[in-house]
């Protein structure tokens, strides 16, 4: 496995070692020991989630203010532009974002530690996303920052207006959102 940090060093891109021949391919999609070694901390995943979204669906920017979740994401069908926003007020990268294309073809994974808001835009006709979380879903603690907050200036690769859920339409600006210390 090859790991690289993005402009926010805690967010990591993980690329598996792929064994391919005329029969197809094989790769280890998760190895707990190796994962903890490459990110440099102990992590316990407690929940696996899967979503299917159509082209131009934008989900996010989501986080939980309590029961804070770290997420390990990968795409098993299609392609997304995946974004992490640092919402830790005490962080030197507070309010900054990083984005990465994840696809079934490139097999990259993205590690987003607790303290970040997360979202993605579907670039293909549809996309299936799998992600592991370090804490359980707690709807009472779920929050959403506006995907188009001008202070964040996220450069979403939009070709048309995004398709949003009702709750994502109501996302708050970063300046008024409930954030981490």
N, C-alpha and C positions, 0 to 999 in steps of 0.2 A: 504494500500500500504506500502511496505517495501522499504527503500532506503538505499543504501550503497555507499560509496565513494571508488574509486579504488586508486591505488598508487599515481595518480595525483588527489588530492581531489576534483577539480572542475568537474571531469568526474564522473557521477553518474549512478549506475545500479538501475533501478526501477522495482520492482516486484509487480504486482497487486495482490489483494486479490481475489481468485478464488472461486466461489460458484459452487460446482459440485454435481450432484446426478445422478440417473439412466437415467434421460432425457437428460443429457449433462452438459454443464457448462455455467456460465455467469461471466463476469468481466467488470469492468469499465476501458476502455483502456486509457482514458484521462479525468482528472478533473483539470481545469485551476487553481482553488483556491488551491487545494492540491499540485499541481505541483510547483507553486510559493512558497508555504510554505516550501516544502522539499528541494528545491534548494536555497532558501534564496534570491531570486531576482525576480523582475518583468520581465515577458517575454511575448511578443506578437508574436504569430505564424501567418505568412501571406501566407504561401504556403504549400500544401501537395504534396508529390511526391511518386511515386510507381515505382519500377523496378523489372523486372524478369531477372534472370541470371542463366546460366547453370553451372553445376559442374566445378570447377576449374577456373571459371572466377574470376579475381582479378580486382576490381575497386578501383582506388586511386593511390596515396594519394591526394585528392582534397581539395581545399579551394578557397575562393574569397578574394582577397587582399583589395577590397572595397566592399561595400554591404555585409559585413562580416556576415556569417550565423552561428547561433547556430542551432543544429539539435537534434531532438528527434526521435530515430529510433526504429523500431520493425520489427520482421519477422513474416509474416502471413502464410508462407508455406516454409518448408525446414529449413536449418540451415546455418549460416555464422559465420566466425571468424571476428569480427568487431574491428577496430583499430582506436585510436585517438592519434595524435602526437602533443605535445605542440610546437608551432612555434612562441611563444611570446618571443622575445629576452630578455625582462626584467624579465621574470618569473624564479623562482628558479628551475622549472622543464623543462626549455627550452631544446628541443631536446630529451626529454624522451617520451616514448609511453606506452600505456596500451591497452590491448586486452581482449575481452570478447566474449564467444560463445552466440549468440542470435539464438533462434529457435522458431518455431511455438509451439513446445512442452513446452519449459520453459517459454514462454510468457514474458521474460525479455525485458525491454527497456533500451536504453542507451542514456543519455543526454550528448551531446558534445557541450560545450559552444563556442562562437566565439573565434577565436584565435588559433584554432586547425585545423590540416589537418586530413582528414578522408578517410578511405578505408575499404574494406572488401573482404574476400575470401569465395566463395561458397563451402561448405563442402558436401552438399547433391546433389542429382541428379539435382535439380534446387532449387531456392529460390526466394520468393517474399518479397521485403523489402518495408515498408512504412516509410516515415519520414516527419516530420514537420520541417519547417525552419523559422527562425526569420527575414529573409530578402529574397527578390526576387532573382531568378536566374539572374545573370548578366554575360553573356558569355565573355564580354570584360575584366572582372576582374578575370576570372577563372584561377587558377594556379594549377600545379601538381608537387609534389615532387616524385622522383623515389621510387617506392615501395620497391626496394632492395638496397637502399642507405646503404652502409656499416657503416656509422657513426651512423645510427639509430639502426642497428642490430635487426630489427623486426623478431621475430621467427614465421613466417607464417607456419601453419601446412600443408605444401605442400606435395603432394604425386606424383606430376608430374609437369612439367613446367606450369606456370599459363597461362591462356588465357587473353590477354590484348587488349585494344583498341589501335588504332594508337597513340592517344594523351597520353595515359598512358605509352606507350613505350618510349615517349619523355620526361618523367618526369625528372626534374632537381635534382641534388644533393642538400641536405640541405644547404651546404656551399655557393652555388651560387644562391639559390632560393630567390625570393622576399618574405620577411617575415614581421611579425608585430614587432613593437617596444617593 
